[in-house]
Amino acid sequence: MFLKNLLLYLIVLLVTVAEASAQTRTSYTANNYITIVLESPNGRYEFKSPSLLVRYNRLTDQLECSVLINSLLPTSDTVPPTMAYDVLYGAKFPEFTFEIDVPEDIISSERPYPEPLNQRTYITLQGITNQTRVPVVFAPDRNRLSFGTNFDLMLDNFEASIPVRYLPILTGRLLINISNARWIDQY
């Protein structure tokens, strides 16, 4: 009986601690747009998603951004609808993520930064993480931060591959655009 009560007590304690830690973690801000363009010698294949999630991690001083590959939709009827999902291997790697270094003084500032700042960014694509610097424009305002960036990357730099059927039409270059994404500190 004592062991049964002890076990029950431990389970209740673990559930309570898990709920408390879940409540202290800052949630993601949603409804941010990301555009990913797959470059071709003959044109561009553009995909957009309104589902970019953004969170500021105070422990690492980073904006954590994530978008599900299957949420990328073509912006034109002439673009194959599953192309981005196929090229980015969405079945095996369902998320495209990146973390942007943002010091606390930028987050807590109330003045916009009109010029882009070259921020160290960790990009994870097809399971490989690379570090690079990308230009980011910040507009902090009390408990929120708006930001935007444009950068490109090569799949070769990630040791990523292109499905055989797209090899003849793609260069392996991706163009990423985020404009006016927002993170709101809800606590």
Contact map, one row per residue, 1 for C-alpha under 8 A:
1111100000000000000000000000000000000000000000000000000000000000000000000000000000000000000000000000000000000000000000000000000000000000000000000000000000000000000000000000000000000000000
1111110000000000000000000000000000000000000000000000000000000000000000000000000000000000000000000000000000000000000000000000000000000000000000000000000000000000000000000000000000000000000
1111111000000000000000000000000000000000000000000000000000000000000000000000000000000000000000000000000000000000000000000000000000000000000000000000000000000000000000000000000000000000000
1111111100000000000000000000000000000000000000000000000000000000000000000000000000000000000000000000000000000000000000000000000000000000000000000000000000000000000000000000000000000000000
1111111110000000000000000000000000000000000000000000000000000000000000000000000000000000000000000000000000000000000000000000000000000000000000000000000000000000000000000000000000000000000
0111111111000000000000000000000000000000000000000000000000000000000000000000000000000000000000000000000000000000000000000000000000000000000000000000000000000000000000000000000000000000000
0011111111100000000000000000000000000000000000000000000000000000000000000000000000000000000000000000000000000000000000000000000000000000000000000000000000000000000000000000000000000000000
0001111111110000000000000000000000000000000000000000000000000000000000000000000000000000000000000000000000000000000000000000000000000000000000000000000000000000000000000000000000000000000
0000111111111000000000000000000000000000000000000000000000000000000000000000000000000000000000000000000000000000000000000000000000000000000000000000000000000000000000000000000000000000000
0000011111111100000000000000000000000000000000000000000000000000000000000000000000000000000000000000000000000000000000000000000000000000000000000000000000000000000000000000000000000000000
0000001111111110000000000000000000000000000000000000000000000000000000000000000000000000000000000000000000000000000000000000000000000000000000000000000000000000000000000000000000000000000
0000000111111111000000000000000000000000000000000000000000000000000000000000000000000000000000000000000000000000000000000000000000000000000000000000000000000000000000000000000000000000000
0000000011111111100000000000000000000000000000000000000000000000000000000000000000000000000000000000000000000000000000000000000000000000000000000000000000000000000000000000000000000000000
0000000001111111110000000000000000000000000000000000000000000000000000000000000000000000000000000000000000000000000000000000000000000000000000000000000000000000000000000000000000000000000
0000000000111111111000000000000000000000000000000000000000000000000000000000000000000000000000000000000000000000000000000000000000000000000000000000000000000000000000000000000000000000000
0000000000011111111100000000000000000000000000000000000000000000000000000000000000000000000000000000000000000000000000000000000000000000000000000000000000000000000000000000000000000000000
0000000000001111111110000000000000000000000000000000000000000000000000000000000000000000000000000000000000000000000000000000000000000000000000000000000000000000000000000000000000000000000
0000000000000111111111000000000000000000000000000000000000000000000000000000000000000000000000000000000000000000000000000000000000000000000000000000000000000000000000000000000000000000000
0000000000000011111111100000000000000000000000000000000000000000000000000000000000000000000000000000000000000000000000000000000000000000000000000000000000000000000000000000000000000000000
0000000000000001111111110000000000000000000000000000000000000000000000000000000000000000000000000000000000000000000000000000000000000000000000000000000000000000000000000000000000000000000
0000000000000000111111111000000000000000000000000000000000000000000000000000000000000000000000000000000000000000000000000000000000000000000000000000000000000000000000000000000000000000000
0000000000000000011111111000000000000000000000000000000000000000000000000000000000000000000000000000000000000000000000000000000000000000000000000000000000000000000000000000000000000000000
0000000000000000001111111100000000000000000000000000000000000000000000000000000000000000000000000000000000000000000000000000000000000000000000000000000000000000000000000000000000000000000
0000000000000000000111111100000000000000000000000000000000000000000000000000000000000000000000000000000000000000000000000000000000000000000000000000000000000000000000000000000000000000000
0000000000000000000011111110000000000000000000000000000000000000000000000000000000000000000000000000000000000000000000000000000000000000000000000000000000000000000000000000000000000000000
0000000000000000000000111111000000000000000000000000001110000000000000000000000000000000000000000000000000000000000000000000000000000000000000000000000000000000000000000000000000000000111
0000000000000000000000001111100000000000000000000000001000000000000000000000000000000000000000000000000000000000000000000000000000000000000000000000000000000000000000000000000000000000010
0000000000000000000000000111110000000000000000000000111000000000000000000000000000000000000000000000000000000000000000000000000000000000000000000000000000000000000000000000000000000010000
0000000000000000000000000011111100000000000000000000111000000000000000000000000000000000000000000000000000000000000000000000000000000000000000000000000000000000000000000000000000000111000
0000000000000000000000000001111100000000000000000011110000000000000000000000000000000000000000000000000000000000000000000000000000000000000000000000000000000000000000000000000000000000000
0000000000000000000000000000111110000000000000000111100000000000000000000000000000000000000000000000000000000000000000000000000000000000000000000000000000000000000000000000000000000000000
0000000000000000000000000000111111000000000000000111110000000000000000000000000000000000000000000000000000000000000000000000000000000000000000000000000000000000000000000000000000011100000
0000000000000000000000000000001111100000000000011111000000000000000000000000000000000000000000000000000000000000000000000000000000000000000000000000000000000000000000000000000001101000000
0000000000000000000000000000000111110000000000011111000000000000000000000000000000000000000000000000000000000000000000000000000000000000000000000000000000000000000000000000000111100000000
0000000000000000000000000000000011111000000001111000000000000000000000000000000000000000000000000000000000000000000000000000000000000000000000000000000000000000000000000000001111000000000
0000000000000000000000000000000001111100000001110000000000000000000000010000000000000000000000000000000000000000000000000000000000000000000000000000000000000000000000000000011110000000000
0000000000000000000000000000000000111110000111100000000000000000000000000000000000000000000000000000000000000000000000000000000000000000000000000000000000000000000000000000011100000000000
0000000000000000000000000000000000011111000111000000000000000000000000000000000000010000000000000000000000000000000000000000000000000000000000000000000000000000000000000111111000000000000
0000000000000000000000000000000000001111101110000000000000000000000000000000000000000000000000000000000000000000000000000000000000000000000000000000000000000000000000000111111000000000000
0000000000000000000000000000000000000111111110000000000000000000000000000000000000000000000000000000000000000000000000000000000000000000000000000000000000000000000000001110000000000000000
0000000000000000000000000000000000000011111000000000000000000000000000000000000000000000000000000000000000000000000000000000000000000000000000000000000000000000000000001110000000000000000
0000000000000000000000000000000000000001111100000000000000000000000000000000000000000000000000000000000000000000000000000000000000000000000000000000000000000000000000001000000000000000000
0000000000000000000000000000000000000011111110000000000000000000000000000000000000000000000000000000000000000000000000000000000000000000000000000000000000000000000000000000000000000000000
0000000000000000000000000000000000001111011111000000000000000000000000000000000000000000000000000000000000000000000000000000000000000000000000000000000000000000000000000000000000000000000
0000000000000000000000000000000000001111001111100000000000000000000000000100001000000000000000000000000000000000000000000000000000000000000000000000000000000000000000000000000000000000000
0000000000000000000000000000000000111100000111110000000000000000000000000111001000000000000000000000000000000000000000000000000000000000000000000000000000000000000000000000000000000000000
0000000000000000000000000000000000111000000011111000000000000000000000011110000000010000000000000000000000000000000000000000000000000000000000000000000000000000000000000000000000000000000
0000000000000000000000000000000011110000000001111100000000000000000000111110000000000000000000000000000000000000000000000000000000000000000000000000000000000000000000000000000000000000000
0000000000000000000000000000000011100000000000111111000000000000001000111000000000000000000000000000000000000000000000000000000000000000000000000000000000000000000000000000000000000000000
0000000000000000000000000000001111000000000000011111000000000000000000100000000000000000000000000000000000000000000000000000000000000000000000000000000000000000000000000000000000000000000
0000000000000000000000000000011111000000000000001111100000000000001100100000000000000000000000000000000000000000000000000000000000000000000000000000000000000000000000000000000000000000000
0000000000000000000000000000011111000000000000001111110000000000111100000000000000000000000000000000000000000000000000000000000000000000000000000000000000000000000000000000000000000000000
0000000000000000000000000001111100000000000000000011111000000001111000000000000000000000000000000000000000000000000000000000000000000000000000000000000000000000000000000000000000000000000
0000000000000000000000000001110100000000000000000001111100000011110000000000000000000000000000000000000000000000000000000000000000000000000000000000000000000000000000000000000000001110000
0000000000000000000000000111100000000000000000000000111110000011100000000000000000000000000000000000000000000000000000000000000000000000000000000000000000000000000000000000000000000010000
0000000000000000000000000100000000000000000000000000011111001111000000000000000000000000000000000000000000000000000000000000000000000000000000000000000000000000000000000000000000000010000
0000000000000000000000000100000000000000000000000000001111111111000000000000000000000000000000000000000000000000000000000000000000000000000000000000000000000000000000000000000000000000000
0000000000000000000000000000000000000000000000000000000111111100000000000000000000000000000000000000000100000000000000000000000000000000000000000000000000000000000000000000000000000000000
0000000000000000000000000000000000000000000000000000000011111000000000000000000000000000000000000000000000000000000000000000000000000000000000000000000000000000000000000000000000000000000
0000000000000000000000000000000000000000000000000000000011111100000000000000000000000000000000000000100000000000000000000000000000000000000000000000000000000000000000000000000000000000000
0000000000000000000000000000000000000000000000000000000111111110000000000000000000000000000000000000111100000000000000000000000000000000000000000000000000000000000000000000000000000000000
0000000000000000000000000000000000000000000000000000000111011111000000000000000000000000000000000011111000000000000000000000000000000000000000000000000000000000000000000000000000000000000
0000000000000000000000000000000000000000000000000000011110001111100000000000000000000000000000000011110000000000000000000000000000000000000000000000000000000000000000000000000000000000000
0000000000000000000000000000000000000000000000000000111110000111110000000000000000000000000000001111000000000000000000000000000000000000000000000000000000000000000000000000000000000000000
0000000000000000000000000000000000000000000000000001111000000011111000000000000000000000000000001110000000000000000000000000000000000000000000000000000000000000000000000000000000000000000
0000000000000000000000000000000000000000000000000001110000000001111100000000000000000000000000111100000000000000000000000000000000000000000000000000000000000000000000000000000000000000000
0000000000000000000000000000000000000000000000001011100000000000111110100000000000000000000000111000000000000000000000000000000000000000000000000000000000000000000000000000000000000000000
0000000000000000000000000000000000000000000000000011000000000000011111110000000000000000000001110000000000000000000000000000000000000000000000000000000000000000000000000000000000000000000
0000000000000000000000000000000000000000000000000000000000000000001111110000000000011001010001110000000000000000000000000000000000000000000000000000000000000000000000000000000000000000000
0000000000000000000000000000000000000000000000000000000000000000000111111000000000001000010001000000000000000000000000000000000000000000000000000000000000000000000000000000000000000000000
0000000000000000000000000000000000000000000000011110000000000000001111111000000000000000000000000000000000000000000000000000000000000000000000000000000000000000000000000000000000000000000
0000000000000000000000000000000000010000000000111000000000000000000111111100000000011000000000000000000000000000000000000000000000000000000000000000000000000000000000000000000000000000000
0000000000000000000000000000000000000000000000111000000000000000000001111110000010000000000000000000000000000000000000000000000000000000000000000000000000000000000000000000000000000000000
0000000000000000000000000000000000000000000011110000000000000000000000011111101110000000000000000000000000000000000000000000000000000000000000000000000000000000000000000000000000000000000
0000000000000000000000000000000000000000000001110000000000000000000000001111101000000000000000000000000000000000000000000000000000000000000000000000000000000000000000000000000000000000000
0000000000000000000000000000000000000000000001000000000000000000000000000111111000000000000000000000000000000000000000000000000000000000000000000000000000000000000000000000000000000000000
0000000000000000000000000000000000000000000000000000000000000000000000000111111100000000000000000000000000000000000000000000000000000000000000000000000000000000000000000000000000000000000
0000000000000000000000000000000000000000000000000000000000000000000000000001111100000000000000000000000000000000000000000000000000000000000000000000000000000000000000000000000000000000000
0000000000000000000000000000000000000000000011000000000000000000000000000111111110100000000000000000000000000000000000000000000000000000000000000000000000000000000000000000000000000000000
0000000000000000000000000000000000000000000000000000000000000000000000000100111111100000000000000000000000000000000000000000000000000000000000000000000000000000000000000000000000000000000
0000000000000000000000000000000000000000000000000000000000000000000000001100001111110000000000000000000000000000000000000000000000000000000000000000000000000000000000000000000000000000000
0000000000000000000000000000000000000000000000000000000000000000000000000000000111111100000000000000000000000000000000000000000000000000000000000000000000000000000000000000000000000000000
0000000000000000000000000000000000000000000000000000000000000000000000000000001111111110000000000000000000000000000000000000000000000000000000000000000000000000000000000000000000000000000
0000000000000000000000000000000000000100000000100000000000000000000010010000000011111111000000000000000000000000000000000000000000000000000000000000000000000000000000000000000000000000000
0000000000000000000000000000000000000000000000000000000000000000000011010000000001111111111000000000000000000000000000000000000000000000000000000000000000000000000000000000000000000000000
0000000000000000000000000000000000000000000000000000000000000000000000000000000001111111111000000000000000000000000000000000000000000000000000000000000000000000001000000000000000000000000
0000000000000000000000000000000000000000000000000000000000000000000000000000000000111111110000000000000000000000000000000000000000000000000000000000000000000000111001000000000000000000000
0000000000000000000000000000000000000000000000000000000000000000000010000000000000011111110010000000000000000000000000000000110000000000000000000000000000000000010000000000000000000000000
0000000000000000000000000000000000000000000000000000000000000000000000000000000000001111111111000000000000000000000000000000010000000000000000000000000000000000000000000000000000000000000
0000000000000000000000000000000000000000000000000000000000000000000011000000000000001111111111100000000000000000000000000000000000000000000000000000000000000000000000000000000000000000000
0000000000000000000000000000000000000000000000000000000000000000000000000000000000001100111111000000000000000000000000000000000000000000000000000000000000000000000000000000000000000000000
0000000000000000000000000000000000000000000000000000000000000000000000000000000000000000111111000000000000000000000000000000010000000000000000000000000000000000000000000000000000000000000
0000000000000000000000000000000000000000000000000000000000000000000000000000000000000001111111110000000000000000000000000000111000000000000000000000000000000000000000000000000000000000000
0000000000000000000000000000000000000000000000000000000000000000000111000000000000000000111111110000000000000000000000000000000000000000000000000000000000000000000000000000000000000000000
0000000000000000000000000000000000000000000000000000000000000000011110000000000000000000010011111000000000000000000000000000100000000000000000000000000000000000000000000000000000000000000
0000000000000000000000000000000000000000000000000000000000000000011110000000000000000000000011111100000000000000000000000011110000000000000000000000000000000000000000000000000000000000000
0000000000000000000000000000000000000000000000000000000000000001111000000000000000000000000000111110000000000000000000000011100000000000000000000000000000000000000000000000000000000000000
0000000000000000000000000000000000000000000000000000000000000001110000000000000000000000000000011111000000000000000000001111000000000000000000000000000000000000000000000000000000000000000
0000000000000000000000000000000000000000000000000000000000000111100000000000000000000000000000001111100000000000000000001110000000000000000000000000000000000000000000000000000000000000000
0000000000000000000000000000000000000000000000000000000000000111000000000000000000000000000000000111110000000000000000111100000000000000000000000000000000000000000000000000000000000000000
0000000000000000000000000000000000000000000000000000000000011110000000000000000000000000000000000011111000000000000000111000000000000000000000000000000000000000000000000000000000000000000
0000000000000000000000000000000000000000000000000000000000001110000000000000000000000000000000000001111101100000000000100000000000000000000000000000000000000000000000000000000000000000000
0000000000000000000000000000000000000000000000000000000000001100000000000000000000000000000000000000111111100000000000000000000000000000000000000000000000000000000000000000000000000000000
0000000000000000000000000000000000000000000000000000000001001000000000000000000000000000000000000000011111110000000000000000000000000000000000000000000000000000000000000000000000000000000
0000000000000000000000000000000000000000000000000000000000000000000000000000000000000000000000000000001111111000000000000000000000000000000000000000000000000000000000000000000000000000000
0000000000000000000000000000000000000000000000000000000000000000000000000000000000000000000000000000011111111000000000000000000000000000010100000000000000000000000000000000000000000000000
0000000000000000000000000000000000000000000000000000000000000000000000000000000000000000000000000000011111111000000000000000000000000000000100011000000000000000000000000000000000000000000
0000000000000000000000000000000000000000000000000000000000000000000000000000000000000000000000000000000111111100000000000000000000000000000111100000000000000000000000000000000000000000000
0000000000000000000000000000000000000000000000000000000000000000000000000000000000000000000000000000000011111111000000000000000000000000000111000000000000000000000000000000000000000000000
0000000000000000000000000000000000000000000000000000000000000000000000000000000000000000000000000000000000011111000000000000000000000000001111000000000000000000000000000000000000000000000
0000000000000000000000000000000000000000000000000000000000000000000000000000000000000000000000000000000000001111100000000000000000000000001110000000000000000000000000000000000000000000000
0000000000000000000000000000000000000000000000000000000000000000000000000000000000000000000000000000000000001111110000000000000000000000011110000000000000000000000000000000000000000000000
0000000000000000000000000000000000000000000000000000000000000000000000000000000000000000000000000000000000000011111100000000000000000000111000000000000000000000000000000000000000000000000
0000000000000000000000000000000000000000000000000000000000000000000000000000000000000000000000000000000000000001111100000000000000000000111000000000000000000000000000000000000000000000000
0000000000000000000000000000000000000000000000000000000000000000000000000000000000000000000000000000000000000000111110000000000000000000100000000000000000000000000000000000000000000000000
0000000000000000000000000000000000000000000000000000000000000000000000000000000000000000000000000000000000000000111111000000000000000011110000000000000000000000000000000000000000000000000
0000000000000000000000000000000000000000000000000000000000000000000000000000000000000000000000000000000000000000001111100000000000000111100000000000000000000000000000000000000000000000000
0000000000000000000000000000000000000000000000000000000000000000000000000000000000000000000000000000000000000000000111110000000000001111000000000000000000000000000000000000000000000000000
0000000000000000000000000000000000000000000000000000000000000000000000000000000000000000000000000001110000000000000011111000000000001111000000000000000000000000000000000000000000000000000
0000000000000000000000000000000000000000000000000000000000000000000000000000000000000000000000000001100000000000000001111100000000111100000000000000000000000000000000000000000000000000000
0000000000000000000000000000000000000000000000000000000000000000000000000000000000000000000000000111100000000000000000111110000000111100000000000000000000000000000000000000000000000000000
0000000000000000000000000000000000000000000000000000000000000000000000000000000000000000000000000111000000000000000000011111000011110000000000000000000000000000000000000000000000000000000
0000000000000000000000000000000000000000000000000000000000000000000000000000000000000000000000011110000000000000000000001111100011110000000000000000000000000000000000000000000000000000000
0000000000000000000000000000000000000000000000000000000000000000000000000000000000000000000000011100000000000000000000000111111111000000000000000000000000000000000000000000000000000000000
0000000000000000000000000000000000000000000000000000000000000000000000000000000000000001000010111000000000000000000000000011111110000000000000000000000000000101000000000000000000000000000
0000000000000000000000000000000000000000000000000000000000000000000000000000000000000001100110010000000000000000000000000001111100000000000000000000000000000101000000000000000000000000000
0000000000000000000000000000000000000000000000000000000000000000000000000000000000000000000010000000000000000000000000000001111110000000000000000000000000000000000000000000000000000000000
0000000000000000000000000000000000000000000000000000000000000000000000000000000000000000000000000000000000000000000000000001111111000000000000000000000000000111000000000000000000000000000
0000000000000000000000000000000000000000000000000000000000000000000000000000000000000000000000000000000000000000000000000111101111100000000000000000000000000100000000000000000000000000000
0000000000000000000000000000000000000000000000000000000000000000000000000000000000000000000000000000000000000000000000000111000111110000000000000000000000001100000000000000000000000000000
0000000000000000000000000000000000000000000000000000000000000000000000000000000000000000000000000000000000000000000000011110000011111000000000000000000000000000000000000000000000000000000
0000000000000000000000000000000000000000000000000000000000000000000000000000000000000000000000000000000000000000000000011110000001111100000000000000000000000000000000000000000000000000000
0000000000000000000000000000000000000000000000000000000000000000000000000000000000000000000000000000000000000000000001111000000000111110000000000000000000000000000000000000000000000000000
0000000000000000000000000000000000000000000000000000000000000000000000000000000000000000000000000000000000000000000011111000000000011111000000000000111000000000000000000000000000000000000
0000000000000000000000000000000000000000000000000000000000000000000000000000000000000000000000000000000000000000000111100000000000001111100000000000111000000000000000000000000000000000000
0000000000000000000000000000000000000000000000000000000000000000000000000000000000000000000000000000000000000000000111100000000000000111110000000011110000000000000000000000000000000000000
0000000000000000000000000000000000000000000000000000000000000000000000000000000000000000000000000000000000000000111110000000000000000011111000000011100000000000000000000000000000000000000
0000000000000000000000000000000000000000000000000000000000000000000000000000000000000000000000000000000001000001110100000000000000000001111100001111000000000000000000000000000000000000000
0000000000000000000000000000000000000000000000000000000000000000000000000000000000000000000000000000000000000111110000000000000000000000111110001110000000000000000000000000000000000000000
0000000000000000000000000000000000000000000000000000000000000000000000000000000000000000000000000000000001111111000000000000000000000000011111111100000000000000000000000000000000000000000
0000000000000000000000000000000000000000000000000000000000000000000000000000000000000000000000000000000000011111000000000000000000000000001111111000000000000000000000000000000000000000000
0000000000000000000000000000000000000000000000000000000000000000000000000000000000000000000000000000000000011100000000000000000000000000000111111000000000000000000000000000000000000000000
0000000000000000000000000000000000000000000000000000000000000000000000000000000000000000000000000000000000010000000000000000000000000000000111111000000000000000000000000000000000000001110
0000000000000000000000000000000000000000000000000000000000000000000000000000000000000000000000000000000000100000000000000000000000000000000111111100000000000000000000000000000000000111100
0000000000000000000000000000000000000000000000000000000000000000000000000000000000000000000000000000000000100000000000000000000000000000011111111110000000000000000000000000000000000111000
0000000000000000000000000000000000000000000000000000000000000000000000000000000000000000000000000000000000000000000000000000000000000000011100011111000000000000000000000000000000011110000
0000000000000000000000000000000000000000000000000000000000000000000000000000000000000000000000000000000000000000000000000000000000000001111000001111100000000000000000000000000001111100000
0000000000000000000000000000000000000000000000000000000000000000000000000000000000000000000000000000000000000000000000000000000000000001110000000111110000000000000000000000000011111000000
0000000000000000000000000000000000000000000000000000000000000000000000000000000000000000000000000000000000000000000000000000000000000111100000000011111000000000000000000000000111100000000
0000000000000000000000000000000000000000000000000000000000000000000000000000000000000000000000000000000000000000000000000000000000000111000000000001111100000000000000000000001111000000000
0000000000000000000000000000000000000000000000000000000000000000000000000000000000000000000000000000000000000000000000000000000000000110000000000000111110000000000000000000001110000000000
0000000000000000000000000000000000000000000000000000000000000000000000000000000000000000000000000000000000000000000000000000000000000000000000000000011111000000000000000000111100000000000
0000000000000000000000000000000000000000000000000000000000000000000000000000000000000000000000000000000000000000000000000000000000000000000000000000001111101000000000000000111000000000000
0000000000000000000000000000000000000000000000000000000000000000000000000000000000000000000000000000000000000000000000000000000000000000000000000000000111111100000000000001110000000000000
0000000000000000000000000000000000000000000000000000000000000000000000000000000000000000000000000000000000000000000000000000000000000000000000000000000011111111110000000001110000000000000
0000000000000000000000000000000000000000000000000000000000000000000000000000000000000000000000000000000000000000000000000000000000000000000000000000000001111111100000000001000000000000000
0000000000000000000000000000000000000000000000000000000000000000000000000000000000000000000000000000000000000000000000000000000001000000000000000000000011111111000000000000000000000000000
0000000000000000000000000000000000000000000000000000000000000000000000000000000000000000000000000000000000000000000000000000110111000000000000000000000001111111000000000000000000000000000
0000000000000000000000000000000000000000000000000000000000000000000000000000000000000000000000000000000000000000000000000000000100000000000000000000000000111111100000000000000000000000000
0000000000000000000000000000000000000000000000000000000000000000000000000000000000000000000000000000000000000000000000000000110100000000000000000000000000111111110000000000000000000000000
0000000000000000000000000000000000000000000000000000000000000000000000000000000000000010000000000000000000000000000000000000000000000000000000000000000000110011111000000000000000000000000
0000000000000000000000000000000000000000000000000000000000000000000000000000000000000011000000000000000000000000000000000000000000000000000000000000000000100001111101100001000000000000000
0000000000000000000000000000000000000000000000000000000000000000000000000000000000000110000000000000000000000000000000000000000000000000000000000000000000000000111111100000000000000000000
0000000000000000000000000000000000000000000000000000000000000000000000000000000000000000000000000000000000000000000000000000000000000000000000000000000000000000011111110000000000000000000
0000000000000000000000000000000000000000000000000000000000000000000000000000000000000000000000000000000000000000000000000000000000000000000000000000000000000000001111110000000000000000000
0000000000000000000000000000000000000000000000000000000000000000000000000000000000000010000000000000000000000000000000000000000000000000000000000000000000000000011111111100000000000000000
0000000000000000000000000000000000000000000000000000000000000000000000000000000000000000000000000000000000000000000000000000000000000000000000000000000000000000011111111110000000000000000
0000000000000000000000000000000000000000000000000000000000000000000000000000000000000000000000000000000000000000000000000000000000000000000000000000000000000000000111111100000000000000000
0000000000000000000000000000000000000001110000000000000000000000000000000000000000000000000000000000000000000000000000000000000000000000000000000000000000000000000001111110000000000000000
0000000000000000000000000000000000000111100000000000000000000000000000000000000000000000000000000000000000000000000000000000000000000000000000000000000000000000000001111111100000000000000
0000000000000000000000000000000000000111100000000000000000000000000000000000000000000000000000000000000000000000000000000000000000000000000000000000000000000000000000101111100000000000000
0000000000000000000000000000000000000110000000000000000000000000000000000000000000000000000000000000000000000000000000000000000000000000000000000000000001110000010000000111110000000000000
0000000000000000000000000000000000000110000000000000000000000000000000000000000000000000000000000000000000000000000000000000000000000000000000000000000111100000000000000111111000000000000
0000000000000000000000000000000000011110000000000000000000000000000000000000000000000000000000000000000000000000000000000000000000000000000000000000000111100000000000000001111100000000000
0000000000000000000000000000000000111110000000000000000000000000000000000000000000000000000000000000000000000000000000000000000000000000000000000000011110000000000000000000111110000000000
0000000000000000000000000000000001111000000000000000000000000000000000000000000000000000000000000000000000000000000000000000000000000000000000000000111100000000000000000000011111000000000
0000000000000000000000000000000001110000000000000000000000000000000000000000000000000000000000000000000000000000000000000000000000000000000000000001111000000000000000000000001111100000000
0000000000000000000000000000000011100000000000000000000000000000000000000000000000000000000000000000000000000000000000000000000000000000000000000011110000000000000000000000000111111000000
0000000000000000000000000000000011000000000000000000000000000000000000000000000000000000000000000000000000000000000000000000000000000000000000000011100000000000000000000000000011111000000
0000000000000000000000000000000100000000000000000000000000000000000000000000000000000000000000000000000000000000000000000000000000000000000000000111000000000000000000000000000001111100000
0000000000000000000000000000000110000000000000000000010000000000000000000000000000000000000000000000000000000000000000000000000000000000000000000111000000000000000000000000000001111110000
0000000000000000000000000000100100000000000000000000010000000000000000000000000000000000000000000000000000000000000000000000000000000000000000011110000000000000000000000000000000011111000
0000000000000000000000000001100000000000000000000000011100000000000000000000000000000000000000000000000000000000000000000000000000000000000000011100000000000000000000000000000000001111100
0000000000000000000000000000100000000000000000000000000000000000000000000000000000000000000000000000000000000000000000000000000000000000000000111000000000000000000000000000000000000111110
0000000000000000000000000100000000000000000000000000000000000000000000000000000000000000000000000000000000000000000000000000000000000000000000110000000000000000000000000000000000000011111
0000000000000000000000000110000000000000000000000000000000000000000000000000000000000000000000000000000000000000000000000000000000000000000000100000000000000000000000000000000000000001111
0000000000000000000000000100000000000000000000000000000000000000000000000000000000000000000000000000000000000000000000000000000000000000000000000000000000000000000000000000000000000000111
